[in-house]
């Protein structure tokens, strides 16, 4: 895992990434990416956006275990 960028992760920022890739406004802090219609291919877009935005590379397994904006913010914070 890398921490090149120092942008602090926040739930709204991660939710905004979900909204953009899923093309929906229906994303809250506890919204499950997969229940919103996301799949593994779209998840790679989220992981890429998280890496660009926050400088932390998470695995697909990380994403599956933490598929909500709030859970991902915790993972990002712990990876730094």
N, C-alpha and C positions, 0 to 999 in steps of 0.2 A: 504494500500500500504506500502511496506517495502523498506528500502534503506540500506540494509546490505552491498552491494558492493558499491564501490566508482568509478568504471570504468565509465568514462564519455561516454555518448552515442554520437555516431556520425553517420551521414547518411551512410557512407560507411560500417560501422560495421553492421547496421541494414539491409542494402542492401545485405550484405554477408550472413546474416541469411536467407533472402528471397531466394537468389540464391541456397543455400544449400537445403532448404526444398522443393523448387519448381523444383530443378534440371534443372535450366536454367541460362544462363549468361545474359539474357535480362532483367536486373533490373537496373533502374536508380532511382535517388532520388524521382522522382514524379511518379514512377510506382505503379499502383493500384494492390495490391495483388490479388484481386478477378478477375480482368480483365486479369491477368497473368495465370489464371487457378486455383488459390487457392480456397479452400472451408473451411467450418467450422472445419472439422477434421484436416486438415493441419494447419489451423490457431492456433490450440491448441499447435502444435509443435513450432510455432513461438513464441507464448506467453511464453511457457516454456523456450525457448532459451533466450528470452529477460530477464526473471526473473533471470536465471542463470548468464547471462553475465553482466547485469546492476543492479541487485538487486532490481528491481521494478516490482511488480505484477500488470499487467493491466488486465482488464476484456475483455471478448469477445466483449461487447458493445463498449468499448474504441477502440478496434481494428477495428470494423466495421465503426466507425465514423472517424478513422484516418488510412486508409489502405495503406498508402505509407511510405517508410522509413523516409522521411523528417517530415511528420506529427507525426510519432511515436517518433522521437527524441524530438520533442517539448513536447509531452505528458510525456515522461520519465523525461525530465528536470523539468517540472512542478510538477511532483510527488515527487521530492526529497526535 
